[in-house]
Amino acid sequence: MKIYDIEGFPNPLRVRIALAEKGATDKVEFVPVDVMAGEHRSEAFKAKNPDATVPLLELDDGTCIAQCNAITEYLDGVFDGPSLTGTTPRERALIAMMNLRAESGLMNAVGAYFHHATPGLGPDLETWQCPEWGNKQKEVAVATMAYLDRVLAENAFLAGERFSVADITAFAGLVFADFAKVEIPQTLGNLQAWREKVAARPSVAG
């Protein structure tokens, strides 16, 4: 199988961490996509993924799976190792809930701020911007950080006592926040400590 991505970008990071957690990084072929040159918007790439986004998983039979959550769901099912998406209905539901909160409230909110209220990836790629919307989403991101801090006051990880895809999404969201210069408020000690703990995992630290 192949994964089309660009190393160092936040969403590709999510899938790379998931693969490392499953011990399966060497089971896939990584195909670099030159996002800065607009390769992801080429007709050839959009034939595989009409969303024109990375990462993209292409199976050996030619099936293409886009979107990080869908890719991680597939990888979690086909490779051995601790489950990232849950093993019981309750666990799966809690992980899915926290993953979506981290994705919409942090990852996507930081993305909206970066692409709309900063120069983003430059004028060739940022063809339409709404700074007011972007700045509002920055507020959403900081509010989500505060929410996650409260969750982590009661739990070792975002969906309970076990590391999951929700933690991967939130960690990548904070990496993106660093890049976009959206700081974690110093008062959020639980979130800071959790981040240091996740950063020390072999799947992240390398």
MARBA-3410 file (N, C-alpha, C, O; in Angstrom, 1 decimal):
206
0.8,-1.2,0.0,0.0,0.0,0.0,0.9,1.2,0.0,2.0,1.2,0.4 ~ 0.3,2.3,-0.5,1.0,3.6,-0.6,0.3,4.7,0.2,-0.9,4.7,0.4 ~ 1.1,5.6,0.8,0.5,6.8,1.4,1.1,8.0,0.8,2.3,8.2,0.8 ~ 0.3,8.8,0.2,0.7,10.1,-0.5,0.6,11.1,0.6,-0.5,11.4,1.2 ~ 1.7,11.8,0.8,1.7,12.9,1.9,2.8,13.8,1.7,3.6,13.7,0.7
3.0,14.7,2.6,4.1,15.7,2.7,4.6,15.7,4.1,3.8,16.0,5.0 ~ 5.8,15.2,4.3,6.3,15.1,5.7,6.4,16.5,6.4,6.8,17.4,5.8 ~ 5.9,16.5,7.6,6.0,17.7,8.4,4.7,18.5,8.5,4.5,19.3,9.4 ~ 3.7,18.2,7.6,2.4,18.8,7.7,1.6,18.1,8.8,1.8,16.9,9.0 ~ 0.6,18.8,9.4,-0.1,18.3,10.5,-0.9,17.0,10.3,-0.9,16.1,11.0
-1.7,17.0,9.2,-2.5,15.8,8.9,-1.7,14.6,8.5,-2.0,13.5,9.0 ~ -0.7,14.7,7.7,0.1,13.6,7.4,0.8,13.1,8.7,1.0,11.9,8.9 ~ 1.1,14.0,9.6,1.7,13.6,10.9,0.8,12.6,11.7,1.3,11.7,12.3 ~ -0.5,12.9,11.6,-1.4,12.0,12.3,-1.3,10.6,11.8,-1.3,9.7,12.7 ~ -1.3,10.4,10.5,-1.2,9.0,10.0,0.2,8.4,10.3,0.2,7.2,10.5
1.2,9.2,10.2,2.5,8.7,10.5,2.7,8.2,11.9,3.3,7.2,12.2 ~ 2.1,9.0,12.9,2.1,8.5,14.3,1.3,7.2,14.4,1.8,6.3,15.1 ~ 0.1,7.2,13.8,-0.7,6.0,13.9,0.1,4.8,13.4,0.0,3.7,14.0 ~ 0.7,4.9,12.3,1.5,3.8,11.7,2.6,3.4,12.7,2.8,2.2,12.8 ~ 3.3,4.3,13.2,4.4,4.0,14.2,3.8,3.3,15.4,4.5,2.4,15.9
2.7,3.7,15.9,2.1,3.1,17.1,1.7,1.6,16.8,1.8,0.8,17.6 ~ 1.4,1.4,15.5,1.0,0.0,15.1,2.2,-0.8,14.7,2.1,-2.0,14.3 ~ 3.4,-0.2,14.7,4.6,-0.9,14.3,4.6,-1.2,12.8,5.2,-2.2,12.4 ~ 4.0,-0.4,12.0,3.7,-0.7,10.6,4.3,0.3,9.6,4.0,0.3,8.4 ~ 5.2,1.2,10.1,5.7,2.2,9.2,6.4,1.6,8.0,6.4,2.2,6.9
7.1,0.5,8.2,7.8,-0.2,7.1,6.9,-1.0,6.2,7.4,-1.6,5.3 ~ 5.6,-1.0,6.5,4.7,-1.8,5.7,4.1,-1.0,4.5,3.3,-1.5,3.7 ~ 4.4,0.3,4.5,3.8,1.2,3.4,4.9,1.9,2.7,6.0,2.1,3.2 ~ 4.5,2.3,1.5,5.4,3.1,0.6,4.9,4.5,0.7,3.8,4.8,0.4 ~ 5.8,5.5,1.1,5.4,6.9,1.2,5.8,7.5,-0.2,6.9,7.5,-0.7
4.8,8.2,-0.7,4.9,8.9,-2.0,4.8,10.4,-1.7,3.7,10.9,-1.3 ~ 5.9,11.2,-1.8,5.8,12.6,-1.5,4.9,13.4,-2.5,5.0,13.1,-3.7 ~ 4.1,14.3,-2.0,3.3,15.2,-2.8,3.8,16.6,-2.6,3.8,17.1,-1.5 ~ 4.1,17.3,-3.7,4.6,18.7,-3.6,3.5,19.6,-3.4,3.0,20.2,-4.4 ~ 3.0,19.8,-2.2,1.8,20.6,-1.9,2.2,22.1,-2.3,1.3,22.8,-2.8
3.3,22.5,-2.0,3.7,23.9,-2.2,3.7,24.3,-3.7,3.5,25.4,-4.0 ~ 3.9,23.3,-4.5,3.8,23.5,-6.0,2.4,23.2,-6.5,2.2,23.3,-7.7 ~ 1.5,22.9,-5.6,0.1,22.6,-6.1,-0.1,21.2,-6.7,-1.1,21.0,-7.3 ~ 0.8,20.3,-6.4,0.6,19.0,-7.0,-0.7,18.3,-6.6,-1.3,17.5,-7.3 ~ -1.1,18.6,-5.3,-2.3,17.9,-4.8,-3.6,18.4,-5.5,-4.6,17.8,-5.4
-3.4,19.5,-6.3,-4.6,20.0,-7.1,-4.5,19.6,-8.5,-5.3,20.1,-9.3 ~ -3.6,18.8,-8.9,-3.4,18.4,-10.3,-4.6,17.4,-10.6,-5.1,16.7,-9.7 ~ -4.9,17.3,-11.9,-5.9,16.4,-12.3,-5.6,14.9,-12.0,-6.4,14.1,-11.6 ~ -4.3,14.6,-12.1,-3.9,13.2,-11.8,-4.1,12.9,-10.3,-4.5,11.8,-10.0 ~ -3.8,13.8,-9.4,-4.0,13.5,-8.0,-5.5,13.5,-7.7,-6.0,12.7,-6.9
-6.2,14.5,-8.2,-7.7,14.6,-7.9,-8.4,13.4,-8.5,-9.5,13.1,-8.0 ~ -7.9,12.7,-9.4,-8.5,11.4,-9.9,-8.4,10.4,-8.8,-9.3,9.5,-8.7 ~ -7.5,10.5,-7.9,-7.4,9.6,-6.8,-8.1,10.1,-5.6,-8.7,9.3,-4.8 ~ -8.1,11.4,-5.4,-8.7,12.0,-4.2,-9.4,13.4,-4.7,-8.7,14.4,-4.7 ~ -10.6,13.4,-4.9,-11.3,14.6,-5.4,-11.2,15.7,-4.3,-11.4,16.9,-4.7
-10.9,15.4,-3.1,-10.8,16.4,-2.0,-9.5,17.3,-2.3,-9.4,18.4,-1.7 ~ -8.6,16.7,-3.0,-7.3,17.4,-3.3,-6.5,17.6,-1.9,-6.0,18.7,-1.7 ~ -6.5,16.6,-1.1,-5.9,16.8,0.2,-5.0,15.6,0.5,-5.1,14.5,-0.1 ~ -4.0,15.8,1.3,-3.1,14.7,1.8,-3.3,14.7,3.3,-3.5,15.7,4.0 ~ -3.1,13.4,3.9,-2.6,12.2,3.3,-3.7,11.5,2.5,-4.9,11.7,2.7
-3.3,10.6,1.7,-4.2,9.7,0.9,-3.6,8.3,1.0,-2.4,8.1,0.7 ~ -4.4,7.3,1.3,-4.0,5.9,1.3,-4.5,5.2,0.1,-5.6,5.3,-0.2 ~ -3.5,4.6,-0.6,-3.9,3.8,-1.8,-3.6,2.3,-1.5,-2.4,2.0,-1.3 ~ -4.6,1.5,-1.6,-4.4,0.0,-1.3,-3.8,-0.7,-2.6,-3.8,-0.1,-3.7 ~ -3.4,-1.9,-2.4,-2.8,-2.6,-3.5,-3.8,-2.9,-4.6,-3.3,-3.1,-5.8
-5.1,-2.9,-4.3,-6.1,-3.1,-5.3,-6.5,-1.9,-6.0,-7.4,-1.9,-6.9 ~ -5.9,-0.7,-5.7,-6.2,0.6,-6.3,-7.2,1.4,-5.5,-7.5,2.5,-5.9 ~ -7.8,0.8,-4.5,-8.8,1.6,-3.7,-8.1,2.7,-3.0,-7.0,2.6,-2.4 ~ -8.7,3.9,-3.1,-8.1,5.1,-2.4,-8.9,5.5,-1.3,-10.2,5.7,-1.4 ~ -8.3,5.8,-0.1,-9.0,6.2,1.1,-8.4,7.5,1.6,-7.2,7.6,1.9
-9.2,8.5,1.6,-8.8,9.9,2.1,-9.4,10.1,3.5,-10.2,9.3,4.0 ~ -8.9,11.2,4.1,-9.4,11.7,5.4,-8.7,10.9,6.5,-8.7,9.6,6.5 ~ -8.0,11.6,7.4,-7.2,10.9,8.4,-8.0,9.9,9.2,-7.5,8.8,9.5 ~ -9.2,10.3,9.6,-10.0,9.3,10.5,-10.2,8.0,9.8,-10.2,7.0,10.4 ~ -10.6,8.1,8.5,-10.9,6.9,7.7,-9.6,6.1,7.5,-9.6,4.9,7.6
-8.5,6.8,7.2,-7.2,6.1,7.0,-6.8,5.4,8.3,-6.4,4.2,8.3 ~ -6.9,6.1,9.4,-6.5,5.5,10.7,-7.4,4.3,11.1,-6.9,3.3,11.6 ~ -8.7,4.4,10.8,-9.6,3.3,11.1,-9.2,2.1,10.3,-9.2,1.0,10.8 ~ -8.8,2.3,9.0,-8.4,1.1,8.2,-7.1,0.5,8.8,-6.9,-0.7,9.0 ~ -6.1,1.4,9.0,-4.8,0.9,9.5,-4.9,0.2,10.9,-4.3,-0.8,11.1
-5.8,0.7,11.7,-6.0,0.1,13.0,-6.6,-1.3,12.9,-6.4,-2.1,13.7 ~ -7.4,-1.5,11.8,-8.0,-2.8,11.7,-7.1,-3.8,11.0,-7.3,-5.0,11.3 ~ -6.2,-3.4,10.2,-5.4,-4.4,9.4,-4.0,-4.7,10.1,-3.4,-5.7,9.7 ~ -3.6,-3.9,11.0,-2.3,-4.1,11.6,-2.4,-4.5,13.0,-3.3,-4.0,13.7 ~ -1.5,-5.3,13.5,-1.5,-5.7,14.9,-1.1,-4.5,15.8,-0.7,-3.5,15.3
-1.2,-4.8,17.1,-0.8,-3.7,18.0,-2.0,-3.2,18.8,-3.1,-3.5,18.4 ~ -1.7,-2.4,19.8,-2.8,-1.8,20.6,-3.8,-1.0,19.7,-3.4,-0.3,18.8 ~ -5.1,-1.2,20.0,-6.1,-0.5,19.2,-6.0,1.0,19.5,-5.9,1.5,20.6 ~ -6.1,1.8,18.4,-6.2,3.2,18.5,-7.6,3.8,18.5,-7.8,4.9,18.9 ~ -8.5,3.0,18.0,-9.9,3.4,17.8,-10.9,2.8,18.8,-12.1,3.1,18.7
-10.4,1.9,19.7,-11.3,1.3,20.7,-11.7,-0.2,20.3,-11.7,-0.6,19.2 ~ -12.0,-0.9,21.4,-12.3,-2.3,21.2,-13.7,-2.7,21.7,-14.3,-3.7,21.3 ~ -14.4,-1.8,22.4,-15.7,-2.0,22.9,-16.6,-0.9,22.4,-16.1,0.2,22.0 ~ -17.9,-1.1,22.3,-18.8,0.0,21.8,-18.6,1.3,22.6,-18.6,2.4,22.1 ~ -18.5,1.2,23.9,-18.3,2.3,24.8,-17.0,3.0,24.5,-16.9,4.3,24.3
-15.9,2.2,24.4,-14.6,2.8,24.2,-14.6,3.5,22.8,-14.0,4.6,22.6 ~ -15.1,2.8,21.8,-15.1,3.3,20.4,-15.8,4.7,20.4,-15.4,5.6,19.7 ~ -17.0,4.7,21.1,-17.8,5.9,21.0,-17.1,7.1,21.7,-17.0,8.2,21.2 ~ -16.4,6.8,22.9,-15.7,7.9,23.6,-14.5,8.4,22.8,-14.3,9.6,22.8 ~ -13.8,7.5,22.2,-12.6,7.9,21.4,-13.1,8.7,20.2,-12.5,9.7,19.9
-14.1,8.2,19.5,-14.6,9.0,18.4,-15.1,10.4,18.8,-14.8,11.3,18.0 ~ -15.8,10.5,19.9,-16.2,11.8,20.4,-15.1,12.7,20.6,-15.1,13.9,20.1 ~ -14.1,12.3,21.4,-12.9,13.1,21.7,-12.1,13.4,20.5,-11.5,14.5,20.3 ~ -12.0,12.5,19.6,-11.2,12.7,18.3,-11.9,13.8,17.5,-11.2,14.7,17.0 ~ -13.2,13.8,17.4,-13.9,14.8,16.6,-13.8,16.1,17.3,-13.7,17.2,16.6
-13.8,16.2,18.6,-13.7,17.4,19.3,-12.3,18.0,19.1,-12.1,19.2,18.9 ~ -11.3,17.2,19.1,-9.9,17.6,18.9,-9.7,18.1,17.5,-9.0,19.1,17.2 ~ -10.4,17.4,16.5,-10.2,17.7,15.1,-10.9,19.0,14.8,-10.3,19.9,14.2 ~ -12.2,19.1,15.2,-13.0,20.3,14.8,-12.5,21.6,15.6,-12.4,22.7,15.1 ~ -12.4,21.4,16.9,-12.1,22.5,17.8,-10.6,23.0,17.8,-10.4,24.1,18.2
-9.7,22.1,17.5,-8.3,22.4,17.5,-7.7,22.4,16.2,-7.3,23.4,15.6 ~ -7.6,21.2,15.6,-6.9,21.0,14.3,-7.5,21.9,13.2,-6.8,22.7,12.6 ~ -8.8,21.8,13.0,-9.5,22.6,12.0,-9.6,24.1,12.3,-9.5,24.9,11.4 ~ -9.7,24.4,13.6,-9.8,25.8,14.0,-8.4,26.5,13.8,-8.4,27.6,13.3 ~ -7.4,25.8,14.1,-6.0,26.4,13.9,-5.8,26.5,12.4,-5.3,27.5,11.9
-6.3,25.5,11.6,-6.1,25.6,10.2,-6.9,26.7,9.6,-6.4,27.4,8.7 ~ -8.1,27.0,10.1,-8.8,28.2,9.6,-8.1,29.5,9.9,-8.1,30.4,9.0 ~ -7.6,29.6,11.1,-6.8,30.8,11.4,-5.6,30.9,10.5,-5.4,32.0,10.0 ~ -4.9,29.8,10.3,-3.6,29.9,9.5,-3.9,30.3,8.1,-3.2,31.1,7.5 ~ -5.0,29.7,7.5,-5.2,29.9,6.1,-6.0,31.2,5.8,-5.9,31.7,4.7
-6.7,31.7,6.8,-7.5,32.9,6.6,-6.9,34.2,7.2,-7.1,35.3,6.7 ~ -6.2,34.1,8.4,-5.8,35.3,9.1,-4.3,35.5,9.1,-3.8,36.4,9.7 ~ -3.6,34.7,8.4,-2.1,34.8,8.2,-1.8,34.6,6.7,-2.7,34.3,6.0 ~ -0.6,34.9,6.3,-0.3,34.6,4.9,-0.4,33.2,4.5,-0.5,32.9,3.3 ~ -0.5,32.3,5.5,-0.7,30.9,5.2,0.4,30.3,4.3,1.5,30.4,4.6
0.0,29.6,3.2,0.9,29.0,2.3,1.3,29.9,1.2,1.9,29.4,0.2 ~ 0.9,31.2,1.2,1.2,32.1,0.2,0.1,32.4,-0.8,-0.8,31.6,-0.8 ~ 0.2,33.5,-1.5,-0.9,33.9,-2.4,-1.3,32.9,-3.5,-2.5,32.9,-3.9 ~ -0.4,32.1,-3.9,-0.7,31.2,-5.0,-1.7,30.1,-4.5,-2.5,29.6,-5.3 ~ -1.6,29.7,-3.3,-2.4,28.7,-2.7,-3.6,29.3,-1.9,-4.7,28.7,-1.9
-3.4,30.4,-1.3,-4.4,31.0,-0.5,-5.2,32.0,-1.3,-5.0,33.2,-1.2 ~ -6.0,31.5,-2.2,-6.7,32.3,-3.2,-7.9,33.1,-2.7,-8.3,34.0,-3.3 ~ -8.4,32.7,-1.5,-9.5,33.4,-0.9,-9.3,33.4,0.6,-9.1,32.3,1.2 ~ -9.4,34.5,1.3,-9.2,34.6,2.7,-10.3,35.4,3.4,-10.8,36.4,2.8 ~ -10.7,35.1,4.6,-11.6,35.9,5.4,-11.0,36.0,6.8,-11.2,35.2,7.7
-10.2,37.1,7.0,-9.5,37.2,8.2,-10.4,37.2,9.5,-10.0,36.7,10.5 ~ -11.6,37.8,9.4,-12.5,37.8,10.5,-12.8,36.4,11.0,-12.8,36.1,12.2 ~ -13.1,35.6,10.0,-13.4,34.2,10.3,-12.2,33.5,10.9,-12.3,32.7,11.9 ~ -11.0,33.7,10.3,-9.8,33.1,10.8,-9.5,33.5,12.3,-9.2,32.6,13.1 ~ -9.7,34.7,12.6,-9.4,35.2,14.0,-10.4,34.6,15.0,-10.1,34.3,16.1
-11.7,34.5,14.5,-12.7,33.9,15.4,-12.3,32.4,15.6,-12.5,31.9,16.8 ~ -11.8,31.7,14.6,-11.4,30.3,14.8,-10.2,30.2,15.7,-10.0,29.1,16.4 ~ -9.3,31.2,15.8,-8.2,31.2,16.7,-8.8,31.1,18.2,-8.3,30.4,19.0 ~ -9.8,31.9,18.4,-10.5,31.9,19.7,-11.1,30.5,20.0,-11.0,30.0,21.2 ~ -11.6,29.9,19.0,-12.2,28.5,19.2,-11.0,27.5,19.6,-11.2,26.7,20.5
-9.9,27.7,18.9,-8.8,26.8,19.2,-8.3,26.9,20.6,-8.0,25.9,21.3 ~ -8.2,28.2,21.1,-7.7,28.4,22.5,-8.8,27.9,23.5,-8.4,27.3,24.5 ~ -10.0,28.1,23.2,-11.1,27.6,24.1,-11.0,26.0,24.1,-11.3,25.4,25.2 ~ -10.7,25.4,23.0,-10.6,24.0,23.0,-9.5,23.5,23.8,-9.5,22.5,24.4 ~ -8.3,24.2,23.7,-7.2,23.9,24.6,-7.6,23.9,26.0,-7.2,23.0,26.8
-8.4,24.9,26.4,-8.8,24.9,27.8,-9.8,23.7,28.2,-9.7,23.2,29.3 ~ -10.6,23.4,27.2,-11.5,22.2,27.4,-10.7,20.9,27.6,-10.9,20.1,28.5 ~ -9.7,20.7,26.7,-8.8,19.5,26.8,-8.1,19.5,28.1,-7.8,18.4,28.7 ~ -7.6,20.7,28.6,-6.9,20.7,29.9,-7.8,20.2,31.0,-7.4,19.5,31.9 ~ -9.1,20.6,30.9,-10.1,20.1,32.0,-10.2,18.6,31.9,-10.3,17.9,32.9
-10.3,18.1,30.7,-10.5,16.7,30.5,-9.3,15.9,31.1,-9.4,14.9,31.7 ~ -8.1,16.5,30.8,-6.9,15.8,31.3,-6.6,16.0,32.8,-5.7,15.3,33.3 ~ -7.4,16.8,33.4,-7.3,16.9,34.9,-7.9,15.6,35.5,-7.6,15.3,36.6 ~ -8.8,14.9,34.7,-9.4,13.7,35.2,-8.9,12.4,34.6,-9.2,11.3,35.0 ~ -8.2,12.5,33.4,-7.8,11.3,32.7,-6.4,11.4,32.3,-5.8,12.5,32.1
-5.8,10.3,32.1,-4.4,10.2,31.7,-4.3,10.6,30.2,-3.3,11.3,29.8 ~ -5.3,10.2,29.4,-5.3,10.6,28.0,-6.7,11.1,27.7,-7.6,11.1,28.6 ~ -6.9,11.6,26.5,-8.1,12.3,26.2,-9.4,11.5,26.2,-10.5,12.0,26.5 ~ -9.3,10.2,26.0,-10.5,9.4,26.0,-10.5,8.3,27.1,-11.2,7.3,27.1 ~ -9.7,8.6,28.1,-9.6,7.6,29.3,-8.2,7.4,29.7,-7.3,8.3,29.7
-7.9,6.2,30.0,-6.6,5.8,30.6,-5.6,5.2,29.5,-4.5,4.8,29.8 ~ -6.1,5.2,28.2,-5.3,4.6,27.2,-5.1,5.6,26.0,-6.0,6.3,25.7 ~ -3.9,5.6,25.5,-3.6,6.4,24.3,-4.4,6.0,23.1,-4.6,4.8,22.9 ~ -4.9,7.0,22.4,-5.8,6.7,21.3,-5.6,7.7,20.1,-4.8,8.6,20.2 ~ -6.4,7.5,19.1,-6.4,8.4,17.9,-6.8,9.8,18.3,-6.3,10.7,17.7
-7.6,9.9,19.4,-7.9,11.3,19.9,-6.7,12.0,20.3,-6.5,13.2,20.1 ~ -5.8,11.3,21.0,-4.5,12.0,21.4,-3.6,12.3,20.2,-3.0,13.4,20.2 ~ -3.6,11.5,19.2,-2.8,11.8,18.0,-3.3,13.0,17.4,-2.6,13.9,17.0 ~ -4.7,13.1,17.2,-5.2,14.3,16.6,-4.9,15.6,17.4,-4.6,16.6,16.8 ~ -5.1,15.5,18.7,-4.9,16.7,19.5,-3.4,17.1,19.5,-3.1,18.3,19.4
-2.5,16.1,19.5,-1.1,16.4,19.5,-0.7,17.1,18.2,0.0,18.1,18.2 ~ -1.2,16.5,17.1,-0.9,17.1,15.8,-1.5,18.5,15.7,-0.9,19.4,15.1 ~ -2.6,18.7,16.3,-3.2,20.1,16.3,-2.4,21.1,17.1,-2.3,22.2,16.7 ~ -1.7,20.6,18.1,-0.8,21.5,18.9,0.5,21.8,18.1,1.0,22.9,18.2 ~ 0.9,20.8,17.4,2.1,21.0,16.5,1.7,22.1,15.4,2.5,23.0,15.2
0.5,22.0,14.9,0.1,23.0,13.9,-0.1,24.3,14.6,0.3,25.4,14.0 ~ -0.6,24.4,15.8,-0.7,25.6,16.6,0.7,26.3,16.8,0.8,27.5,16.6 ~ 1.7,25.5,17.1,3.0,26.1,17.2,3.4,26.8,15.9,3.9,27.9,15.9 ~ 3.2,26.1,14.8,3.6,26.6,13.5,2.8,27.9,13.2,3.4,28.8,12.6 ~ 1.6,27.9,13.6,0.7,29.1,13.3,0.8,30.2,14.4,0.2,31.2,14.3
1.7,29.9,15.4,1.9,30.8,16.5,0.7,31.1,17.3,0.4,32.2,17.7 ~ 0.0,30.0,17.6,-1.2,30.0,18.5,-0.7,29.3,19.8,-0.6,28.1,19.8 ~ -0.4,30.1,20.8,0.3,29.5,22.0,-0.7,28.9,22.9,-1.9,29.3,23.0 ~ -0.3,27.8,23.6,-1.0,27.2,24.7,-0.9,28.2,25.9,0.2,28.5,26.3 ~ -2.0,28.6,26.4,-1.9,29.5,27.6,-1.1,28.8,28.8,-1.3,27.6,29.0
-0.3,29.6,29.4,0.6,29.0,30.5,-0.2,28.4,31.6,0.3,27.5,32.4 ~ -1.5,28.8,31.8,-2.3,28.3,32.9,-2.8,26.8,32.6,-3.3,26.2,33.6 ~ -2.6,26.3,31.4,-3.1,25.0,31.1,-2.0,23.9,31.3,-1.5,23.4,30.4 ~ -1.7,23.7,32.6,-0.7,22.8,33.0,-0.9,21.4,32.6,0.0,20.6,32.3 ~ -2.2,20.9,32.7,-2.5,19.5,32.4,-2.2,19.3,30.9,-1.7,18.2,30.6
-2.6,20.2,30.1,-2.4,20.0,28.6,-0.9,20.0,28.3,-0.4,19.3,27.5 ~ -0.2,20.9,29.0,1.3,21.0,28.7,2.0,19.7,29.2,2.8,19.2,28.4 ~ 1.6,19.1,30.3,2.2,17.9,30.8,1.8,16.7,29.9,2.7,15.9,29.6 ~ 0.6,16.7,29.4,0.1,15.6,28.5,0.9,15.7,27.2,1.3,14.7,26.7 ~ 1.1,16.9,26.7,1.9,17.1,25.5,3.3,16.6,25.6,3.8,15.9,24.7
3.9,16.9,26.7,5.3,16.4,26.9,5.3,14.8,27.0,6.2,14.2,26.5 ~ 4.3,14.3,27.6,4.2,12.8,27.7,4.0,12.2,26.3,4.7,11.2,26.0 ~ 3.2,12.8,25.5,2.9,12.2,24.2,4.2,12.4,23.3,4.6,11.5,22.5 ~ 4.8,13.6,23.4,6.0,13.8,22.6,7.2,12.8,22.9,8.0,12.6,22.1 ~ 7.1,12.2,24.1,8.2,11.3,24.5,7.9,9.9,24.0,8.8,9.0,24.1
6.7,9.6,23.4,6.4,8.3,22.9,7.3,8.0,21.8,7.6,8.8,20.9 ~ 7.7,6.7,21.6,8.6,6.3,20.5,8.0,6.7,19.1,8.7,7.0,18.2 ~ 6.6,6.6,19.0,6.0,6.9,17.8,6.1,8.3,17.4,5.9,8.7,16.2 ~ 6.4,9.2,18.3,6.5,10.6,18.1,8.0,11.1,18.1,8.5,11.8,17.2 ~ 8.7,10.6,19.1,10.1,11.0,19.3,11.0,10.4,18.3,12.1,10.9,18.0
10.6,9.2,17.7,11.4,8.6,16.7,12.4,7.6,17.3,13.2,7.0,16.6
END
